[in-house]
Amino acid sequence: MFLSITLWLIFGLIAGLVAVTFIYNGDRRQLFPLITLGVVGGLIGGSFGQIITNTQADFRLLTPVVSLIGAVLLIGLYKNISPQN
């Protein structure tokens, strides 16, 4: 379980950093909110992925993938509803 949560956090962090770099063109003001949203989205997506696989195992390939998808979706939602666009 600890390995899964660590992977969710890492994939969410990566998604947040990629969003700052590519979506917001390196805008430093968006660094903390996007990394936070990436981590939260990774945790939500990873939890959902673990529910889908119906297992408590430490590592399943689907779980980190769904964690990354959750982070990207949450960051995309933020980009679409943020008044700073």
URJO-V17758 format. One record per backbone hydrogen bond with DSSP energy under -0.5 kcal/mol. CO is the residue of the C=O (numbers start at 1). NH is the residue of the N-H. E is the energy in kcal/mol with one decimal. If there is no record, write none. Layout:
co = [CO/CO]
nh = [NH/NH]
e = [E/E]
This chain:
co = [1/2/3/4/5/6/7/8/9/10/11/12/13/14/15/16/17/18/18/19/19/20/20/24/26/27/28/30/31/32/33/34/35/36/37/38/39/40/41/42/43/44/45/46/47/48/49/50/50/60/61/62/63/64/65/66/67/68/69/70/71/72/73/74/75/76/77/78/82]
nh = [5/6/7/8/9/10/11/12/13/14/15/16/17/18/19/20/21/22/23/23/24/26/27/27/28/30/31/34/35/36/37/38/39/40/41/42/43/44/45/46/47/48/49/50/51/52/53/54/55/64/65/66/67/68/69/70/71/72/73/74/75/76/77/78/79/80/81/82/85]
e = [-2.2/-2.2/-2.4/-2.4/-2.4/-2.3/-2.8/-2.3/-2.4/-2.5/-2.3/-2.2/-2.3/-2.6/-2.1/-2.0/-2.1/-3.0/-0.6/-1.0/-2.0/-2.8/-0.5/-1.2/-0.7/-1.4/-1.2/-2.1/-2.1/-2.5/-2.6/-2.3/-2.4/-2.7/-2.9/-2.3/-2.3/-2.6/-3.0/-2.6/-2.2/-2.4/-2.6/-2.1/-1.8/-2.4/-2.3/-1.0/-1.2/-1.0/-1.2/-2.6/-2.0/-2.3/-2.2/-2.5/-2.0/-2.4/-2.6/-2.2/-2.3/-2.5/-2.4/-2.1/-2.4/-1.9/-1.8/-1.7/-0.9]
